[in-house]
């Protein structure tokens, strides 16, 4: 018996050592991040399979193997399963998205809106650029920039029938893109995957993670204050940015006064806006009035709001020359314009800080009520 044990024990030890040496290696072939709101982790790639867990936007995973359109991954908790390869964001792209978020958080908000349809968020303007995320319908976004890019024939952007028809009517070779920041949905009690420098999540149990990128402009419906909506509609102006300059006291309560930047015509033009308007509150007539209008500008975002030496509201932006000299195809004179609201009068400020005198015009000194002005009929095309 003892002799058998002396033989069996070394044999078992040898088997155990061999099993340890030749055990399956869980070596990772790469890593990535989940780029969708929610992704199911499956037990296999066959039709008969079981869901193991749910992964969420920003979760870090290690890539163990690949099979056709599926990827075998290991989560930070050690769970191994299969996911759709299209839901995985490579590390390099994730780092670009983090950089984009940092850039977006440094820019002032130009407008707010909501997605009209499911909308792809891309790393650069253009439908062929890498996709970072997909917003659902009705998701709030903050607009911080604008660009124009060529329209491509092949696209994975989903348009409603009405949006597609409008696009064909315009027959444009270029389209407007908006640089936005928003929130990617995350479940409660999960740590935010972003670094502290770019994170905006501040409360425990927050279900969201900040994200930024480019989306097609016409897929966003802007949230306009009633005064801005009524005033620009009556003037046939499409607002692209608006700001609350200040508030004035009224018997009915404090009333905000607005700066609006807008444009006429197609959204594919190179200027971010061609028209600026200021709406002020008239307490005697208890209504808003158009205190200032300037047309034929080629304004560029961002518009920045500040205060003058006596606390007066100021706004500034860069404007380009839309009529360069003959033989020069480049847009020139990228100058900064500064304006100041003095009570209900808007004046442009020179570089030396002095107030520029207004140019005489037939419409100088006139104000209109944006809520009562009649909309002019559009000229036949």
Number of C-alpha atoms within 10 A of each C-alpha: 5 7 7 8 10 10 10 12 11 11 12 11 11 12 12 12 12 11 11 10 10 9 9 8 8 11 10 14 11 13 16 20 21 23 24 22 19 17 17 16 22 19 17 18 18 8 6 7 10 14 12 15 13 11 22 20 24 24 20 21 23 20 22 19 17 14 11 8 10 17 22 23 26 21 15 11 7 10 12 21 23 23 23 17 15 12 21 26 23 14 14 10 16 19 12 14 20 21 13 21 21 16 14 22 18 9 15 16 20 21 20 20 18 19 21 19 20 17 23 22 25 22 22 20 23 22 23 16 12 15 19 23 23 17 23 16 14 15 17 20 23 21 28 24 24 23 22 20 17 14 16 12 8 8 10 10 15 13 15 13 9 8 15 11 12 12 14 9 9 13 10 13 10 18 22 23 25 23 24 28 24 19 18 22 18 22 16 11 10 14 16 20 14 16 9 9 8 17 17 16 17 8 7 10 13 16 17 19 20 19 25 29 27 27 29 24 22 18 23 23 16 22 14 16 12 10 20 23 18 18 26 20 18 17 14 17 19 19 23 22 24 22 21 16 21 17 14 14 11 13 8 8 9 12 19 17 20 21 20 25 25 20 24 14 9 12 21 19 17 17 20 25 25 20 21 21 22 25 27 28 23 16 14 7 8 11 16 25 23 18 20 21 15 11 12 11 18 19 27 20 22 19 21 16 18 13 14 14 8 7 10 14 19 22 19 19 17 18 21 17 16 15 11 13 11 6 6 9 9 11 12 14 12 14 12 14 16 19 20 21 24 14 10 16 12 19 18 19 17 14 11 6 11 10 15 12 10 10 6 8 7 6 8 11 10 10 15 14 20 23 18 13 13 12 14 10 8 7 5 4 3
